Amino acid sequence: MADFDTIYEENDDEPPIPAEVVVNLPDPIIIRGAGNVTIFGLSNRFEAEFPTSLSAKVAPEEFKATIVRLNGVLKKALPVNVKWLFCGCICCCCTLGCSLWPVVCLSKRTRHAIEKVLDWENNHLYHKLGLHWKLSKQRCDSSSMMEYVMLIEFIPKIPIFRPD
């Protein structure tokens, strides 16, 4: 009875997982910004062209509806961000750069709004299909600058035949 609070060490001598149980996932699909205006790495719209690697996973209509929702968030936020960026650049010398803080905060708010839309989409549709959408920062191909892209990752299926 006094043995209930004893802590035992786990044995690390477990046999390795066989190769047929390990699941190989395809590389994530990257959707880059396709707009003509980019503020702090966030483009004003994403490309709505359906990737061929999603052809057996998601209907093109569902994919397009998600992109339209994301572009709607960006379309709503971009004019305000541009106005504050313009005002911040004009007053930058007088305020020692502090006039750019509203643009930084608005950009962060826009990213959070996009992540909120993606979270809703993931919970209601994409996780059931074995996909996970997320906003990710990556280095641009042409320069050393960073940009935000949409990553569509494949969720591994749980191997039910593997013993516990």
C-alpha positions as semicolon CSV with decimal commas, in nm:
position;residue;x (nm);y (nm);z (nm)
1;M;0,000;0,000;0,000
2;A;0,291;0,237;0,063
3;D;0,404;0,184;-0,297
4;F;0,149;0,423;-0,452
5;D;0,377;0,729;-0,462
6;T;0,691;0,556;-0,587
7;I;0,831;0,692;-0,913
8;Y;0,968;0,436;-1,154
9;E;1,205;0,506;-1,441
10;E;1,099;0,416;-1,793
11;N;1,308;0,171;-1,987
12;D;1,452;0,325;-2,300
13;D;1,525;-0,021;-2,437
14;E;1,207;-0,030;-2,646
15;P;1,242;-0,185;-2,988
16;P;1,256;0,060;-3,281
17;I;0,940;0,125;-3,480
18;P;0,936;-0,080;-3,801
19;A;0,969;0,109;-4,127
20;E;0,624;0,010;-4,253
21;V;0,461;0,187;-3,955
22;V;0,639;0,520;-4,010
23;V;0,421;0,752;-4,217
24;N;0,585;0,965;-4,485
25;L;0,403;1,293;-4,530
26;P;0,420;1,505;-4,844
27;D;0,580;1,847;-4,825
28;P;0,348;2,129;-4,718
29;I;0,181;2,333;-4,990
30;I;0,287;2,699;-4,997
31;I;0,047;2,971;-5,110
32;R;0,228;3,299;-5,157
33;G;0,084;3,647;-5,154
34;A;-0,016;3,765;-5,500
35;G;-0,103;4,127;-5,432
36;N;0,072;4,439;-5,549
37;V;0,105;4,592;-5,198
38;T;0,299;4,434;-4,912
39;I;0,316;4,590;-4,566
40;F;0,553;4,432;-4,313
41;G;0,566;4,110;-4,515
42;L;0,188;4,067;-4,542
43;S;0,053;4,094;-4,896
44;N;-0,287;4,244;-4,973
45;R;-0,423;3,917;-5,119
46;F;-0,343;3,550;-5,169
47;E;-0,360;3,356;-5,494
48;A;-0,692;3,173;-5,539
49;E;-0,560;2,923;-5,795
50;F;-0,631;2,567;-5,681
51;P;-0,308;2,367;-5,628
52;T;-0,303;2,033;-5,810
53;S;-0,160;1,853;-5,506
54;L;-0,489;1,913;-5,321
55;S;-0,704;1,762;-5,596
56;A;-0,806;1,447;-5,405
57;K;-0,819;1,611;-5,063
58;V;-1,033;1,927;-5,089
59;A;-1,299;2,048;-5,328
60;P;-1,191;2,352;-5,530
61;E;-1,499;2,541;-5,406
62;E;-1,399;2,492;-5,041
63;F;-1,043;2,603;-5,114
64;K;-1,165;2,911;-5,299
65;A;-1,411;2,998;-5,019
66;T;-1,127;2,991;-4,765
67;I;-0,906;3,211;-4,982
68;V;-1,196;3,455;-5,037
69;R;-1,245;3,480;-4,658
70;L;-0,874;3,547;-4,606
71;N;-0,863;3,802;-4,887
72;G;-1,170;3,970;-4,735
73;V;-0,983;4,020;-4,407
74;L;-0,686;4,161;-4,596
75;K;-0,902;4,386;-4,814
76;K;-1,072;4,529;-4,507
77;A;-0,747;4,598;-4,319
78;L;-0,518;4,718;-4,599
79;P;-0,655;5,072;-4,658
80;V;-0,622;5,158;-4,289
81;N;-0,269;5,015;-4,276
82;V;-0,161;5,212;-4,585
83;K;-0,298;5,539;-4,446
84;W;-0,121;5,493;-4,114
85;L;0,201;5,391;-4,291
86;F;0,189;5,703;-4,507
87;C;0,125;5,927;-4,204
88;G;0,393;5,745;-4,006
89;C;0,651;5,793;-4,281
90;I;0,575;6,165;-4,306
91;C;0,610;6,219;-3,931
92;C;0,895;5,970;-3,882
93;C;1,173;6,229;-3,851
94;C;0,983;6,439;-3,597
95;T;0,879;6,147;-3,377
96;L;1,208;5,953;-3,402
97;G;1,026;5,654;-3,554
98;C;0,749;5,632;-3,293
99;S;0,489;5,729;-3,552
100;L;0,532;5,386;-3,715
101;W;0,406;5,200;-3,407
102;P;0,038;5,222;-3,510
103;V;0,122;5,048;-3,838
104;V;0,309;4,773;-3,654
105;C;0,014;4,721;-3,418
106;L;-0,239;4,721;-3,705
107;S;-0,028;4,470;-3,896
108;K;-0,017;4,245;-3,591
109;R;-0,394;4,280;-3,553
110;T;-0,441;4,180;-3,918
111;R;-0,222;3,871;-3,869
112;H;-0,426;3,774;-3,563
113;A;-0,750;3,816;-3,760
114;I;-0,614;3,589;-4,035
115;E;-0,502;3,330;-3,779
116;K;-0,848;3,343;-3,622
117;V;-1,013;3,274;-3,960
118;L;-0,768;2,989;-4,022
119;D;-0,835;2,843;-3,679
120;W;-1,209;2,842;-3,748
121;E;-1,157;2,685;-4,092
122;N;-0,924;2,420;-3,950
123;N;-1,163;2,324;-3,672
124;H;-1,474;2,311;-3,890
125;L;-1,337;2,158;-4,211
126;Y;-0,969;2,098;-4,273
127;H;-0,873;1,892;-3,967
128;K;-1,145;1,643;-4,065
129;L;-0,982;1,617;-4,406
130;G;-0,630;1,566;-4,264
131;L;-0,505;1,917;-4,344
132;H;-0,386;2,209;-4,133
133;W;-0,364;2,568;-4,261
134;K;-0,135;2,819;-4,095
135;L;0,021;3,157;-4,160
136;S;0,397;3,128;-4,166
137;K;0,688;3,365;-4,216
138;Q;0,937;3,259;-4,484
139;R;1,228;3,413;-4,666
140;C;1,150;3,549;-5,013
141;D;1,301;3,366;-5,309
142;S;1,440;3,677;-5,473
143;S;1,581;3,860;-5,170
144;S;1,669;3,828;-4,804
145;M;1,338;3,983;-4,695
146;M;1,070;3,788;-4,509
147;E;0,710;3,742;-4,621
148;Y;0,401;3,576;-4,481
149;V;0,272;3,275;-4,673
150;M;-0,007;3,024;-4,621
151;L;0,117;2,673;-4,543
152;I;-0,114;2,378;-4,592
153;E;0,033;2,091;-4,395
154;F;-0,078;1,730;-4,406
155;I;-0,175;1,580;-4,070
156;P;-0,045;1,224;-4,027
157;K;-0,309;0,958;-3,985
158;I;-0,294;0,767;-3,661
159;P;-0,167;0,413;-3,726
160;I;-0,432;0,199;-3,560
161;F;-0,247;-0,127;-3,629
162;R;0,057;-0,024;-3,424
163;P;0,061;-0,182;-3,079
164;D;0,063;0,038;-2,770
